[in-house]
Amino acid sequence: MRRHLRRSRRKIFSLRAWRARLVFWLGALLVGSVCALFAELSERAHYLYGAGAAVAPWMPLLITPLGLAAIAWATCRLFPGSQGSGIPQAIAALDMRGKAAVLSIRIAAGKILLTLCGLAAGASIGREGPSVHIGAAIMYSLGRVARFPAHYMERGLILAGGAAGIAAAFNTPLAGIVFAIEEMSRSFEQHTSGIVTTAVVFSGVTAVAVLGNYDYFGHSSAVIDDPGWLLAVPVCGVAGGLLGGLFSSALLYSARSLSLTARHHPYALAFGCGLVVALLGMLTEGQTNGTGYEVAKGIVTGSDELDPLYPLLKIGATLASYLSGIPGGIFAPSLATGAGIGADLAHWVPLAPVSVMVMLGMVAYFSGVVQSPITGFIIVMEMTDNQDMLLALIATAFIAHGASHLVCPTPLYRALAEGFLARDGMRES
């Protein structure tokens, strides 16, 4: 007993332990600051593209294909490992020997720069997945400098950085913690849960200090007052889940089919994908370009009218943007697509008010794409500041997960991470 107490005191008061704690806390603060700045710059990059397209409507046909080709070149030549969402790299790093190959400050810097360039070029991408990659890279890199204990370096810092990135990007601390457990680690580990929670708190507080305490999609007052409206839960769950699963299947199938083209002609592929994105954007007057944040916020708050084809066109633009090989995530585009699906279902199958159907559509499609239902309903609840529909969101998320699994048995990020590990042959034994 006394020996145990002496060992505990040494852990609490040793200089080495305090150095590790200070570096960890500073790292979490840095992740929050970087992700908050990234959020601000992302909005300006998308505004820059919109302003240019308003002045010269033909501009997307030039800027988007050439821009995506140039970004693909920079990704391959200058920042290899920064492509795509970044969540698959963070997940793969948990099982890789050479983690620094995908988690470094250089890659984090490239992720920020090239994602901003992608938004300025009109790509349908989000910054939330990249924020996970950036957070994991920052925390892991600082851990190497401070020589953290092995159990921190193996999983703890990567999970903590990823969770901190989500929390800071969306102002959703609970979703950050759950995402690290449900999507990244796929298990609850007692020795990492504490550092994940600490990182989320420090990072989230820093982001709020920089950006203010905001709700990502504004406030939704949707509530299910009539028991008959509950019929919307299975309808939205099945429809959104199937569409989300089909998107994931299409992305995985297309990535495999185009793998040779991507290897031998990456810039031509990026140019072609950019042309598709530009044409879809012109068809929707720019609604399918960028993160979809403004469109989704308008749908949630009921302030915008939407083209009924918007969800399908947004899916096409997001798919083309991802296949181009540039850095950029699918979190925000998926939520925007889901909001559009909910609005369409409210028009075609008016089982509940539009505000209710929109929230159910968001959680259904998002859960269908990523197949992480707990993260799905928590992130939508926090982003819309609405706890009144919690039970309906939970039910919709799990129905959508089941429907998605029918058409896409392997979760999207897991499949992409497995492909990354197989390609690099760097799995730990």
C-alpha positions in Angstrom: 0.0 0.0 0.0 2.7 2.5 1.0 4.7 1.5 -2.1 1.7 2.2 -4.2 1.2 5.6 -2.6 4.9 6.6 -3.1 4.6 5.6 -6.8 1.4 7.7 -7.1 3.1 10.7 -5.5 6.1 10.4 -7.9 3.7 10.4 -10.9 1.9 13.5 -9.6 4.9 15.6 -8.6 7.8 14.5 -10.9 9.2 17.1 -13.3 9.0 14.7 -16.2 5.3 14.1 -15.6 4.6 17.9 -15.3 6.6 18.5 -18.5 4.4 16.0 -20.3 1.2 17.5 -18.9 2.2 21.1 -19.9 3.2 20.0 -23.5 -0.1 18.1 -23.8 -2.2 21.1 -22.6 -0.3 23.4 -24.8 -0.9 21.0 -27.7 -4.6 21.0 -27.1 -4.7 24.8 -26.9 -2.8 24.9 -30.2 -5.2 22.5 -31.9 -8.1 24.7 -30.8 -6.4 27.8 -32.1 -5.4 26.3 -35.4 -8.8 24.8 -36.1 -10.6 28.1 -35.2 -8.3 30.0 -37.6 -8.9 27.3 -40.2 -12.6 27.7 -39.8 -12.4 31.5 -40.3 -10.1 31.2 -43.3 -12.3 28.5 -44.9 -15.3 30.8 -44.9 -13.2 33.5 -46.6 -11.9 31.1 -49.2 -15.4 30.0 -50.1 -16.6 33.7 -50.2 -13.7 34.5 -52.5 -14.8 31.8 -55.0 -18.5 33.0 -54.8 -17.5 36.6 -55.4 -15.5 35.7 -58.4 -18.3 33.5 -59.9 -20.8 36.4 -59.3 -18.6 38.8 -61.4 -17.8 36.3 -64.1 -20.3 33.4 -64.4 -18.0 31.5 -66.8 -15.1 31.5 -64.3 -15.9 28.1 -62.7 -15.2 26.4 -66.0 -11.7 27.7 -65.9 -10.8 28.1 -62.2 -12.2 24.8 -60.8 -10.7 22.3 -63.2 -7.3 24.1 -63.3 -7.4 24.7 -59.6 -8.1 21.1 -58.7 -5.4 19.9 -61.1 -2.9 22.3 -59.5 -3.9 21.2 -56.0 -3.5 17.6 -56.9 0.0 18.3 -58.2 0.9 20.1 -54.9 -0.6 17.2 -52.9 1.5 14.6 -54.8 4.7 16.6 -55.0 4.8 18.7 -51.9 2.5 17.2 -49.3 2.1 13.4 -49.9 -0.2 11.9 -47.3 -2.4 15.0 -47.1 -5.0 13.9 -49.6 -8.6 13.2 -48.9 -10.5 13.7 -45.7 -7.6 12.9 -43.3 -9.7 10.7 -41.0 -8.6 7.5 -42.8 -5.0 8.5 -42.2 -5.6 9.2 -38.5 -7.4 5.9 -38.1 -4.6 4.0 -40.1 -1.9 5.7 -38.0 -3.3 3.9 -34.9 -2.0 0.6 -36.5 1.0 1.9 -38.4 4.6 1.5 -37.5 5.8 4.7 -39.2 3.1 7.0 -37.9 5.2 10.1 -38.7 4.7 9.4 -42.4 1.1 10.6 -42.1 1.2 12.6 -38.9 3.6 15.5 -39.1 3.5 19.3 -38.9 4.4 19.5 -42.5 1.4 17.4 -43.5 -0.8 19.4 -41.2 0.3 22.7 -42.8 -0.2 21.2 -46.2 -3.7 20.0 -45.2 -4.7 23.5 -44.2 -3.2 25.3 -47.2 -4.5 22.9 -49.8 -8.0 22.6 -48.3 -8.3 26.4 -48.4 -7.2 26.3 -52.0 -9.8 23.7 -52.8 -12.6 25.8 -51.3 -11.3 28.8 -53.2 -11.5 26.8 -56.3 -15.1 25.7 -55.7 -14.6 22.1 -54.6 -17.4 20.5 -52.6 -15.3 19.7 -49.5 -15.4 20.3 -45.8 -12.8 21.3 -43.2 -13.9 19.0 -40.4 -12.2 15.8 -41.6 -9.0 17.7 -42.2 -9.3 19.2 -38.7 -9.2 15.6 -37.3 -6.0 15.0 -39.3 -4.5 18.3 -38.3 -5.3 17.8 -34.6 -3.9 14.2 -34.6 -0.7 15.4 -36.4 -0.1 18.3 -34.0 -0.6 16.2 -30.9 1.5 13.3 -32.1 4.3 15.6 -33.3 4.4 17.4 -29.9 4.4 14.1 -28.1 7.5 13.0 -30.0 9.3 16.2 -29.0 8.3 15.8 -25.3 9.0 12.0 -25.3 5.7 10.9 -24.0 5.3 7.4 -22.5 4.7 4.6 -25.1 1.0 4.2 -24.2 0.4 7.9 -25.0 2.3 7.7 -28.3 0.6 4.5 -29.5 -3.0 5.7 -29.4 -3.7 8.3 -26.8 -2.3 11.4 -28.6 -3.8 10.5 -32.0 -7.2 9.9 -30.5 -7.0 13.1 -28.4 -5.9 15.2 -31.3 -8.6 13.9 -33.6 -11.3 14.4 -30.9 -10.0 17.9 -30.3 -10.1 18.7 -34.0 -13.8 17.7 -34.3 -14.7 19.6 -31.1 -13.0 22.8 -32.2 -14.3 22.6 -35.8 -18.0 22.1 -35.0 -18.1 23.6 -31.4 -19.4 20.1 -30.4 -17.4 18.8 -27.4 -19.6 15.7 -26.9 -19.4 14.7 -30.5 -15.6 15.0 -30.4 -15.3 12.5 -27.5 -17.8 10.1 -29.0 -16.2 10.3 -32.5 -12.8 9.3 -31.0 -14.4 6.3 -29.3 -16.9 5.2 -31.9 -15.2 6.0 -35.2 -11.5 6.2 -34.6 -10.8 3.6 -31.9 -14.0 1.5 -32.2 -13.7 0.8 -28.5 -13.6 2.4 -25.0 -10.2 2.4 -23.5 -9.9 3.6 -19.9 -6.3 4.7 -20.1 -7.0 7.0 -23.1 -10.5 8.3 -22.2 -9.0 10.9 -19.7 -6.6 12.5 -22.2 -9.2 12.5 -24.9 -11.6 14.4 -22.6 -8.9 16.8 -21.5 -7.9 17.6 -25.1 -11.5 18.3 -26.1 -12.0 20.6 -23.1 -8.9 22.7 -23.8 -9.3 22.7 -27.5 -13.0 23.5 -27.4 -12.6 26.4 -24.9 -9.9 27.9 -27.1 -12.0 27.7 -30.2 -15.0 29.3 -28.4 -12.6 32.1 -27.2 -11.6 32.8 -30.8 -14.9 32.3 -32.6 -17.5 32.8 -29.9 -20.0 30.3 -28.5 -22.0 29.6 -31.7 -24.3 27.0 -33.1 -22.9 25.7 -36.3 -26.2 25.5 -38.2 -28.1 28.0 -36.0 -30.9 27.1 -33.6 -33.6 24.7 -34.7 -36.9 24.8 -32.7 -38.2 21.6 -34.3 -40.1 19.3 -31.9 -42.4 16.3 -32.3 -45.7 17.3 -30.7 -47.9 14.8 -32.6 -47.4 11.1 -32.2 -48.3 10.7 -35.8 -45.2 12.6 -36.8 -43.1 9.7 -35.5 -43.8 7.9 -38.8 -41.2 10.3 -40.3 -38.5 8.5 -38.3 -38.4 5.2 -40.2 -39.1 7.0 -43.5 -36.2 9.4 -43.1 -34.0 6.7 -41.5 -34.4 4.3 -44.4 -34.2 6.9 -47.2 -31.3 8.8 -45.8 -29.4 5.6 -44.7 -29.8 4.0 -48.1 -28.6 7.1 -49.9 -25.7 7.5 -47.5 -24.7 3.9 -48.0 -25.0 4.2 -51.8 -22.7 7.3 -51.6 -20.1 5.4 -49.6 -20.3 2.4 -52.0 -20.0 4.6 -55.0 -17.0 6.4 -53.5 -15.2 3.1 -52.7 -16.1 1.5 -56.0 -15.0 4.6 -58.0 -11.8 4.9 -56.1 -10.9 1.3 -56.9 -12.0 1.6 -60.5 -9.9 4.8 -61.0 -6.9 3.6 -59.0 -4.7 3.1 -62.1 -5.8 6.4 -63.6 -5.1 8.1 -60.3 -1.6 6.6 -60.2 -0.6 7.3 -63.8 -2.6 10.4 -64.7 -3.5 12.1 -61.4 -3.7 15.6 -62.8 -5.9 14.7 -65.7 -8.2 13.0 -63.3 -8.3 16.0 -61.1 -9.0 18.3 -64.1 -11.9 16.1 -65.2 -13.4 15.9 -61.7 -13.0 19.7 -61.4 -15.0 20.1 -64.7 -17.8 18.0 -63.2 -17.8 20.1 -60.0 -17.9 23.3 -62.0 -20.8 22.2 -64.2 -22.8 21.0 -61.2 -22.1 24.3 -59.5 -23.3 26.3 -62.5 -26.5 24.3 -62.6 -27.3 25.2 -59.0 -26.0 28.8 -59.0 -23.1 27.8 -56.7 -25.2 25.9 -54.1 -23.2 22.6 -54.6 -19.8 24.4 -54.3 -18.0 24.6 -50.9 -18.9 23.1 -47.6 -22.7 23.5 -48.0 -22.7 25.3 -44.6 -24.8 28.3 -45.8 -27.2 26.2 -47.7 -27.7 23.8 -44.8 -28.1 26.6 -42.3 -30.8 28.2 -44.5 -32.6 24.9 -44.7 -32.4 24.3 -40.9 -33.6 27.8 -40.1 -36.3 27.8 -42.8 -34.9 30.9 -44.5 -34.0 29.4 -48.0 -35.8 27.7 -50.8 -34.0 24.7 -52.3 -33.9 23.0 -55.7 -35.4 19.5 -55.2 -32.4 18.1 -57.1 -29.9 19.7 -54.7 -29.2 16.5 -52.6 -28.3 14.4 -55.7 -26.3 17.2 -57.3 -24.4 17.8 -54.0 -23.7 14.1 -53.8 -22.2 14.2 -57.3 -20.1 17.3 -56.6 -18.8 15.8 -53.3 -18.0 12.5 -55.0 -16.1 14.2 -57.8 -14.2 16.4 -55.4 -13.1 13.5 -53.3 -12.0 11.4 -56.3 -9.9 14.3 -57.6 -7.4 13.4 -54.9 -7.2 16.8 -53.2 -7.4 17.3 -49.5 -10.9 17.9 -48.1 -13.5 16.2 -46.0 -17.1 15.1 -46.4 -18.6 15.9 -43.0 -20.2 19.3 -43.8 -21.2 18.3 -47.4 -22.9 15.2 -46.0 -24.8 17.2 -43.4 -25.9 19.7 -46.1 -27.0 16.8 -48.4 -29.0 15.3 -45.5 -30.7 18.6 -44.9 -31.7 18.7 -48.5 -33.0 15.1 -48.4 -35.1 16.0 -45.3 -36.6 19.0 -47.1 -37.4 16.9 -50.2 -39.1 14.2 -48.1 -41.2 16.9 -46.3 -42.5 17.9 -49.8 -43.1 14.4 -51.2 -44.1 12.6 -48.0 -45.4 15.3 -45.6 -45.5 13.1 -42.5 -44.2 15.9 -40.2 -43.3 19.6 -40.4 -40.4 20.6 -42.6 -38.2 21.5 -39.6 -38.6 18.0 -38.2 -37.9 16.2 -41.5 -34.8 18.3 -42.1 -33.2 17.3 -38.8 -34.1 13.7 -39.3 -32.7 13.8 -42.9 -29.5 15.3 -41.7 -28.8 12.6 -39.0 -30.0 9.8 -41.4 -27.8 10.6 -44.3 -24.8 11.5 -42.1 -25.2 8.2 -40.2 -25.6 6.3 -43.5 -22.3 7.8 -44.9 -20.0 7.3 -41.9 -22.0 4.5 -40.2 -21.3 6.0 -36.8 -24.9 6.5 -35.4 -24.0 7.8 -32.0 -21.7 10.4 -33.4 -24.4 11.2 -35.9 -27.2 12.1 -33.5 -25.0 13.9 -31.0 -23.3 16.0 -33.7 -26.7 17.1 -35.2 -28.1 17.7 -31.7 -25.2 19.9 -30.7 -24.9 21.7 -34.1 -28.6 22.8 -34.1 -28.9 23.4 -30.3 -31.9 21.1 -30.1 -32.3 18.5 -27.4 -36.1 18.2 -27.8 -35.8 15.7 -30.6 -33.1 13.5 -29.0 -35.0 10.2 -29.0 -36.2 10.7 -32.5 -32.7 11.5 -33.7 -31.3 8.4 -31.9 -33.9 6.1 -33.5 -33.3 7.6 -37.0 -29.6 7.3 -36.7 -29.7 3.6 -35.9 -32.3 2.8 -38.6 -30.1 4.7 -41.1 -27.1 2.7 -39.9 -28.9 -0.5 -40.5 -30.1 0.6 -44.0 -26.7 1.8 -45.0 -25.1 -1.5 -43.9 -27.3 -3.4 -46.4 -25.6 -1.6 -49.4 -22.2 -0.8 -47.8 -21.2 -3.5 -45.4 -17.8 -1.9 -44.5 -17.8 1.6 -43.0 -16.4 4.2 -45.3 -13.5 5.5 -43.2 -12.5 2.0 -42.1 -12.4 0.8 -45.8 -10.3 3.8 -46.8 -8.0 3.3 -43.8 -7.6 -0.4 -44.7 -6.7 0.5 -48.2 -4.2 3.0 -47.0 -2.5 0.4 -44.8 -2.5 -2.2 -47.5 -1.0 0.2 -50.0 1.8 1.3 -47.7 2.4 -2.1 -46.0 3.1 -0.4 -42.7 0.7 -2.3 -40.3 2.1 -3.0 -36.9 2.6 -6.7 -36.2 
